[in-house]
Amino acid sequence: MSSKLGTDNDSPAVIDAKARAGNDDDQMSRLRLMMAWFGVSSAFFYVYVAASLTEAYGSINTFIGLGLTILAYGAINAVLSPYAINNRTTVAEFSRTTLGTRGSVIAIIVFALIAIYYAVFEGSILAYAMSQEFGLSMPISNLIVVAYTAPLVPGGARHFLDKVNGFLLPIYVLGLIAACVWATIAYGYSGAWVAFSPATSLTLGSGGPGWLAAFSGYMGVWILMMFTMDFAALGRRRDIKFHRHISFGVPFYLLLFGFSGIVGIFLDFNIPNVQASESGIVGGLVSYMGIFAVILVFATQTRINTANYYLGSSNLQAFFKRLNLNLPYWFWVVITAITVYLIMLLPITQYVLTALVWQGVFVTAWVAIALTHALLVKTEGEEHGAIDDKHYRAFNKNGLLAWAVAIVVGLIMLQFGHIDPTLAGIGRTWGPIATAMLASLIYAVMWVVNPADRTALIKSPTRRIDDLNS
């Protein structure tokens, strides 16, 4: 039967339909994608976050905040991951729909920079462990870490790490358990880690209750929702149920936040004179485990940092592609590596954490909009990632308005402490929550009152399709 498409064979509707008609044999298998994603859970960042929140808000409040965080992350990604799998939609491609091709560049560069910052964090952990154990200067340790990590990112090396990640993850889990046992033998057991309470409780007027402040603290790493979309876009449609409930669901966050958090709190309160920071906890491990601590950190941080480099470089490439600068992927890996090394030379805890707090406002608003869109759009209204940029408008008013207003409000609330020190806690706790709620509300309202801009996709005239394959 002949096609009735005329000259519209490259229209969005046809491209979308053809992409969905194909099989998923070129996508990652269920187990391979799950293990690649679970490699993200080996970040020492999450060991230290729980310890810091405990020192600020107390053990019980942190445990409650952890539980709510695990449930919230699982619920949100149960919506975002199927969308990404169904449409092979990464953050860069999804942002075209809600923000437009030009509007999306901010989301893409924010994602790239935060991935790079995480690479700085995790690389610095290994560099610090090497420096403590082998007496190397930090610049030399940093250079060694960057020099061996960057070549692992492109091509076959990264795929090899995906395969061996099944071995690296147990090393991380068993290694941290061994670290807790070793610390108990070396220093004895202290029950303070489950009973610690700060000298003053956090009242509602100062940003409390403590459990809500702890929950809000974990909203600062909603970048993981964006990580989820980029990883889930590699999955197969027939595996959606598995990935929704297992790979990107509660079991993953039990490991990422629950296990890592409990270990971090335990070590923080059981190793003498340990500061609740990544370098502090790792320094404590090296002090009593020696070379075994270095091996543990090397085995686990290698995998997580290849993911950070990959996400940072791929989104740098997408960002500059939006600006009509097309350069090969390896070039952006090199740029990412150079950027990581230069930032590692700075006092990163002082500067990078501040940057992450500010950029967290952008991320929280983006995630709220993405979640709202995925909930509101009907399945037949989803857009496949195979659709080219040329079919999208430069800007989408609905998404940009919701994003901009929420970001402004969030940034203002972060400044409450500068306006009045007594309001700092309120801004820190309620800023991320208000940002997410406002972004979602405005986007949902605009969805109703301005349906023409529910997507930036340029609609083509509807044509009859008799045979997509002719």
C-alpha positions as CSV (number, residue, x, y, z in Angstrom):
1,M,0.0,0.0,0.0
2,S,1.4,3.4,-0.9
3,S,2.2,6.1,1.6
4,K,-0.1,9.2,1.8
5,L,2.6,11.2,3.6
6,G,3.6,13.3,0.7
7,T,6.5,15.5,1.6
8,D,5.9,15.2,5.4
9,N,7.9,12.0,6.0
10,D,10.1,13.9,8.5
11,S,7.2,15.5,10.4
12,P,7.3,15.0,14.2
13,A,4.3,12.7,14.1
14,V,5.9,10.4,11.6
15,I,9.3,10.4,13.4
16,D,7.6,9.7,16.7
17,A,5.5,6.9,15.3
18,K,8.5,5.2,13.6
19,A,10.7,5.5,16.7
20,R,8.0,3.8,18.8
21,A,7.4,1.1,16.1
22,G,11.0,-0.1,16.4
23,N,12.2,-2.7,18.9
24,D,14.4,-2.0,21.9
25,D,17.3,-4.4,21.1
26,D,19.7,-1.5,20.9
27,Q,18.9,-0.5,24.5
28,M,20.6,-1.7,27.7
29,S,19.4,-5.0,29.2
30,R,17.5,-4.9,32.5
31,L,20.4,-6.1,34.6
32,R,23.1,-4.1,32.9
33,L,21.1,-0.8,33.3
34,M,20.2,-1.6,36.9
35,M,23.8,-2.3,37.9
36,A,25.1,0.8,36.0
37,W,22.6,3.0,37.8
38,F,23.2,1.3,41.2
39,G,26.8,2.4,40.8
40,V,25.6,5.9,41.6
41,S,24.9,4.7,45.1
42,S,28.6,4.3,45.9
43,A,29.1,8.0,46.3
44,F,30.6,9.0,49.7
45,F,28.7,12.2,49.4
46,Y,25.7,10.5,50.9
47,V,27.7,9.0,53.7
48,Y,28.6,12.5,54.8
49,V,25.3,14.3,54.2
50,A,23.5,12.1,56.8
51,A,26.2,12.8,59.4
52,S,26.0,16.5,58.8
53,L,22.2,16.6,59.1
54,T,22.4,14.5,62.3
55,E,24.8,17.0,63.9
56,A,22.5,19.8,63.0
57,Y,19.1,18.2,63.8
58,G,19.6,15.1,65.8
59,S,19.5,11.4,65.1
60,I,15.7,10.8,65.4
61,N,14.9,13.8,63.1
62,T,17.4,12.6,60.6
63,F,16.1,9.1,60.5
64,I,12.5,10.4,59.9
65,G,13.8,12.8,57.2
66,L,15.7,9.9,55.6
67,G,12.5,7.7,55.6
68,L,10.4,10.5,54.0
69,T,13.2,11.2,51.5
70,I,13.4,7.5,50.4
71,L,9.6,7.4,49.8
72,A,9.5,10.8,48.0
73,Y,12.4,9.9,45.7
74,G,10.9,6.5,44.9
75,A,7.5,8.1,44.1
76,I,8.8,10.9,41.9
77,N,11.1,8.6,39.9
78,A,8.3,6.0,39.5
79,V,6.7,8.7,37.2
80,L,9.8,10.1,35.5
81,S,11.6,6.8,34.7
82,P,8.7,5.3,32.7
83,Y,8.4,8.6,30.7
84,A,12.1,8.6,29.9
85,I,12.1,4.9,29.0
86,N,9.0,5.2,26.8
87,N,10.4,8.1,24.9
88,R,14.2,7.7,25.2
89,T,14.1,11.2,26.6
90,T,17.1,12.7,28.4
91,V,17.1,15.9,30.4
92,A,18.3,17.8,27.3
93,E,15.5,16.4,25.1
94,F,12.7,16.7,27.7
95,S,13.7,20.3,28.4
96,R,12.9,21.1,24.8
97,T,9.2,20.2,25.5
98,T,8.8,22.3,28.6
99,L,11.2,25.2,28.0
100,G,12.0,25.2,24.2
101,T,15.3,24.7,22.6
102,R,16.8,28.0,23.7
103,G,15.0,28.0,27.0
104,S,16.4,24.6,27.8
105,V,20.1,25.6,27.7
106,I,19.9,26.9,31.3
107,A,18.6,23.6,32.5
108,I,21.2,21.7,30.5
109,I,24.2,23.7,31.7
110,V,23.0,23.6,35.3
111,F,22.8,19.8,35.0
112,A,26.3,19.7,33.5
113,L,27.8,21.9,36.2
114,I,26.3,20.0,39.1
115,A,27.5,16.7,37.6
116,I,31.0,18.2,37.3
117,Y,30.8,19.4,40.9
118,Y,29.9,15.9,42.1
119,A,32.9,14.7,40.1
120,V,35.0,17.2,42.1
121,F,33.6,15.9,45.4
122,E,34.1,12.3,44.7
123,G,37.5,12.7,43.0
124,S,38.7,14.7,45.9
125,I,37.8,11.9,48.3
126,L,40.1,9.5,46.5
127,A,42.8,12.1,46.2
128,Y,42.6,12.9,49.9
129,A,42.8,9.2,50.8
130,M,45.9,8.8,48.6
131,S,47.4,11.9,50.0
132,Q,46.9,10.7,53.6
133,E,48.2,7.2,53.0
134,F,51.1,7.9,50.6
135,G,52.2,11.4,51.6
136,L,51.5,12.9,48.2
137,S,50.6,16.6,47.8
138,M,46.9,17.3,47.0
139,P,47.7,18.8,43.6
140,I,49.6,15.6,42.6
141,S,46.9,13.3,44.0
142,N,44.2,15.3,42.2
143,L,46.1,15.1,38.9
144,I,46.5,11.3,39.2
145,V,42.7,10.9,39.9
146,V,41.6,13.0,37.0
147,A,44.3,11.5,34.6
148,Y,43.1,7.9,35.2
149,T,39.3,8.7,35.4
150,A,38.8,10.7,32.2
151,P,40.0,8.0,29.7
152,L,37.5,5.5,31.3
153,V,34.5,7.6,30.3
154,P,34.1,7.4,26.5
155,G,33.5,4.2,24.5
156,G,34.4,0.7,25.6
157,A,36.0,1.5,28.9
158,R,32.7,2.9,30.3
159,H,30.9,-0.2,29.0
160,F,33.4,-2.4,30.7
161,L,32.8,-0.6,34.0
162,D,29.1,-1.2,33.5
163,K,29.8,-4.9,33.4
164,V,32.1,-5.0,36.4
165,N,29.9,-2.8,38.4
166,G,28.2,-5.9,39.7
167,F,31.5,-6.6,41.6
168,L,32.2,-3.0,42.6
169,L,28.9,-2.5,44.3
170,P,29.3,-5.4,46.8
171,I,32.8,-4.1,47.5
172,Y,31.2,-0.8,48.5
173,V,28.6,-2.4,50.7
174,L,30.8,-5.0,52.3
175,G,33.6,-2.4,52.7
176,L,31.5,0.0,54.6
177,I,30.2,-2.8,56.8
178,A,33.8,-3.8,57.5
179,A,34.7,-0.2,58.3
180,C,31.9,-0.1,60.9
181,V,33.1,-3.3,62.5
182,W,36.7,-2.2,62.4
183,A,35.9,1.1,64.0
184,T,34.0,-0.6,66.8
185,I,36.9,-2.9,67.5
186,A,39.4,0.0,67.3
187,Y,37.5,2.6,69.3
188,G,34.7,0.8,71.0
189,Y,30.9,1.3,70.5
190,S,29.0,4.5,71.3
191,G,25.3,4.6,71.3
192,A,25.3,8.4,70.6
193,W,24.7,7.8,66.9
194,V,21.1,6.7,67.5
195,A,20.4,9.0,70.5
196,F,22.2,12.3,69.7
197,S,20.1,15.5,70.1
198,P,21.4,19.0,69.5
199,A,21.6,21.4,72.4
200,T,18.6,23.4,71.1
201,S,15.7,22.0,69.2
202,L,14.6,23.5,65.9
203,T,11.3,25.3,66.4
204,L,8.8,26.1,63.7
205,G,9.8,29.8,63.8
206,S,13.5,28.9,63.2
207,G,12.8,26.5,60.3
208,G,11.7,23.4,62.2
209,P,10.6,20.8,63.0
210,G,14.0,19.1,62.6
211,W,12.7,16.2,60.6
212,L,11.3,18.6,58.0
213,A,14.6,20.5,57.9
214,A,16.4,17.2,57.3
215,F,13.9,16.2,54.5
216,S,14.4,19.6,52.9
217,G,18.2,19.2,53.1
218,Y,17.9,16.1,50.9
219,M,15.9,18.2,48.4
220,G,19.2,19.9,47.7
221,V,20.3,16.7,45.8
222,W,17.2,16.4,43.6
223,I,19.7,16.4,40.8
224,L,19.3,12.6,41.1
225,M,15.9,13.0,39.4
226,M,17.8,14.4,36.4
227,F,20.3,11.6,36.6
228,T,17.4,9.2,36.6
229,M,16.0,10.5,33.3
230,D,19.4,10.3,31.5
231,F,20.0,6.7,32.7
232,A,16.4,5.6,32.2
233,A,16.5,6.8,28.6
234,L,18.8,3.8,28.0
235,G,16.2,1.3,29.1
236,R,13.9,-1.0,27.2
237,R,10.1,-0.6,27.2
238,R,9.5,-4.2,28.2
239,D,11.5,-3.6,31.4
240,I,9.5,-0.5,32.6
241,K,7.8,-2.2,35.5
242,F,11.1,-3.6,36.8
243,H,13.0,-0.3,36.5
244,R,10.1,1.7,38.0
245,H,9.9,-0.4,41.1
246,I,13.5,-1.7,41.5
247,S,16.2,0.1,39.5
248,F,14.8,3.6,40.1
249,G,12.5,2.8,42.9
250,V,12.6,2.5,46.7
251,P,15.2,-0.3,46.8
252,F,17.8,1.9,45.2
253,Y,17.1,4.8,47.6
254,L,17.2,2.4,50.6
255,L,20.8,1.7,49.6
256,L,21.7,5.2,48.5
257,F,20.3,7.2,51.4
258,G,19.4,4.5,54.0
259,F,22.5,2.3,54.1
260,S,25.0,5.0,53.3
261,G,23.4,7.4,55.7
262,I,23.3,5.0,58.7
263,V,27.0,4.1,58.0
264,G,27.9,7.8,57.9
265,I,26.2,8.6,61.1
266,F,27.7,5.6,62.9
267,L,31.2,6.4,61.7
268,D,30.9,10.1,62.6
269,F,30.0,9.3,66.2
270,N,32.3,6.3,66.7
271,I,35.6,7.5,65.2
272,P,37.2,10.1,67.6
273,N,37.7,13.6,66.4
274,V,36.1,13.1,63.0
275,Q,34.5,16.1,61.3
276,A,31.2,15.5,59.5
277,S,32.7,16.0,56.0
278,E,33.6,13.7,53.2
279,S,37.4,14.2,53.7
280,G,36.9,14.0,57.5
281,I,35.2,10.6,57.4
282,V,37.5,9.2,54.8
283,G,40.5,10.6,56.7
284,G,39.2,8.7,59.7
285,L,38.9,5.5,57.7
286,V,42.5,5.9,56.5
287,S,43.7,6.5,60.0
288,Y,42.7,3.0,61.2
289,M,42.3,1.0,57.9
290,G,45.3,2.3,56.0
291,I,45.7,0.9,52.5
292,F,42.5,-1.0,52.8
293,A,40.6,2.3,53.0
294,V,42.3,3.5,49.9
295,I,41.4,0.3,48.0
296,L,37.8,0.7,49.2
297,V,37.6,4.3,48.0
298,F,39.4,3.5,44.7
299,A,37.1,0.6,43.9
300,T,33.9,2.5,44.6
301,Q,34.7,6.0,43.5
302,T,36.0,4.9,40.1
303,R,32.5,3.8,39.1
304,I,30.6,6.7,40.4
305,N,33.0,9.3,39.0
306,T,32.8,7.8,35.5
307,A,29.0,8.4,35.7
308,N,29.6,12.0,36.9
309,Y,32.1,12.7,34.0
310,Y,29.8,11.1,31.5
311,L,26.8,13.2,32.6
312,G,28.8,16.3,32.8
313,S,30.5,16.0,29.4
314,S,27.4,14.7,27.6
315,N,25.3,17.7,28.8
316,L,28.1,20.1,28.0
317,Q,28.0,18.7,24.5
318,A,24.2,19.1,24.4
319,F,24.5,22.7,25.7
320,F,26.9,23.9,23.1
321,K,25.0,22.0,20.4
322,R,21.9,24.1,21.3
323,L,24.2,27.1,20.6
324,N,25.2,25.6,17.2
325,L,28.7,24.5,18.3
326,N,29.1,20.8,17.3
327,L,32.3,19.2,18.6
328,P,33.0,15.5,19.2
329,Y,32.2,13.9,22.5
330,W,35.9,13.3,23.4
331,F,36.5,17.0,23.3
332,W,33.9,17.6,26.1
333,V,35.4,14.8,28.2
334,V,38.7,16.6,28.0
335,I,37.0,19.9,28.9
336,T,35.2,18.2,31.8
337,A,38.5,16.7,33.1
338,I,40.3,20.1,33.0
339,T,37.4,21.8,34.7
340,V,37.3,19.1,37.4
341,Y,41.0,19.4,38.1
342,L,41.0,23.2,38.3
343,I,38.1,23.2,40.8
344,M,39.8,20.5,42.9
345,L,42.6,22.9,43.5
346,L,40.2,25.3,45.3
347,P,38.9,24.9,48.9
348,I,35.9,23.0,47.4
349,T,33.9,22.5,50.6
350,Q,33.6,26.3,51.0
351,Y,32.8,27.2,47.4
352,V,31.2,24.2,45.8
353,L,28.6,23.5,48.5
354,T,27.5,27.1,48.2
355,A,27.2,26.7,44.5
356,L,25.2,23.5,44.9
357,V,22.7,25.2,47.2
358,W,22.1,27.9,44.7
359,Q,21.9,25.6,41.7
360,G,19.7,23.3,43.8
361,V,16.9,25.9,43.4
362,F,17.1,25.6,39.6
363,V,17.0,21.8,39.8
364,T,14.1,21.6,42.3
365,A,12.0,23.8,40.1
366,W,12.9,21.8,37.0
367,V,12.0,18.5,38.6
368,A,8.7,19.8,39.8
369,I,7.8,21.0,36.3
370,A,8.9,17.6,34.8
371,L,6.8,15.7,37.3
372,T,3.8,17.8,36.7
373,H,4.1,17.5,32.9
374,A,4.5,13.7,33.1
375,L,1.4,13.4,35.3
376,L,-0.7,15.7,33.1
377,V,0.2,14.6,29.6
378,K,-1.6,11.7,28.1
379,T,0.4,8.8,26.8
380,E,-0.4,9.7,23.2
381,G,0.9,13.2,23.9
382,E,4.4,12.1,24.9
383,E,7.2,13.1,22.5
384,H,10.0,10.7,21.5
385,G,13.6,11.8,21.9
386,A,14.2,11.0,18.2
387,I,12.4,14.2,17.1
388,D,14.9,16.7,15.9
389,D,15.5,20.1,17.6
390,K,14.3,21.9,14.4
391,H,10.7,20.8,15.2
392,Y,10.7,22.7,18.5
393,R,10.2,26.4,19.2
394,A,13.0,28.4,20.8
395,F,10.9,29.2,23.9
396,N,7.9,27.8,25.7
397,K,6.0,30.3,27.8
398,N,4.3,27.9,30.2
399,G,7.5,26.2,31.3
400,L,9.6,29.3,31.4
401,L,7.1,31.3,33.4
402,A,6.7,28.5,36.0
403,W,10.5,27.9,36.2
404,A,11.5,31.6,36.4
405,V,8.9,32.6,39.1
406,A,9.8,29.5,41.3
407,I,13.5,30.2,40.9
408,V,13.2,33.8,41.9
409,V,11.1,32.9,45.0
410,G,13.6,30.2,45.9
411,L,16.6,32.5,45.6
412,I,14.9,35.2,47.6
413,M,14.2,32.7,50.4
414,L,17.9,31.7,50.4
415,Q,18.7,35.3,51.3
416,F,16.4,35.4,54.4
417,G,19.4,34.9,56.6
418,H,21.1,37.9,55.2
419,I,18.0,40.0,55.7
420,D,17.5,38.7,59.3
421,P,19.6,36.0,60.8
422,T,16.7,34.6,62.7
423,L,15.0,33.8,59.4
424,A,17.9,31.8,58.0
425,G,16.4,28.5,59.1
426,I,13.0,29.3,57.5
427,G,14.6,30.1,54.2
428,R,16.8,27.0,54.3
429,T,13.9,24.6,55.2
430,W,11.0,26.1,53.3
431,G,13.0,27.5,50.3
432,P,13.3,24.2,48.4
433,I,9.7,23.2,49.4
434,A,8.2,26.5,48.2
435,T,10.2,26.4,45.0
436,A,8.9,22.9,44.1
437,M,5.3,23.6,45.0
438,L,5.2,27.0,43.2
439,A,6.8,25.6,40.0
440,S,4.3,22.7,39.9
441,L,1.3,24.9,40.7
442,I,2.1,27.6,38.1
443,Y,2.8,24.9,35.4
444,A,-0.5,23.1,36.2
445,V,-2.4,26.4,36.0
446,M,-0.7,27.4,32.7
447,W,-1.5,23.9,31.4
448,V,-5.2,24.8,31.7
449,V,-5.3,28.5,30.8
450,N,-2.8,28.3,27.9
451,P,-3.1,24.8,26.3
452,A,-1.3,26.1,23.1
453,D,2.0,26.1,25.0
454,R,1.7,22.7,26.7
455,T,4.7,21.8,24.5
456,A,7.2,23.7,22.5
457,L,6.8,21.1,19.7
458,I,5.7,22.8,16.4
459,K,2.6,21.1,15.3
460,S,2.5,19.9,11.7
461,P,-0.8,19.4,9.8
462,T,-2.4,16.0,10.5
463,R,-1.9,13.6,7.6
464,R,-3.2,10.1,7.1
465,I,-0.5,7.4,7.6
466,D,-1.2,4.2,5.7
467,D,2.2,2.6,6.0
468,L,5.0,3.9,8.1
469,N,7.4,1.5,6.6
470,S,6.9,2.2,2.9
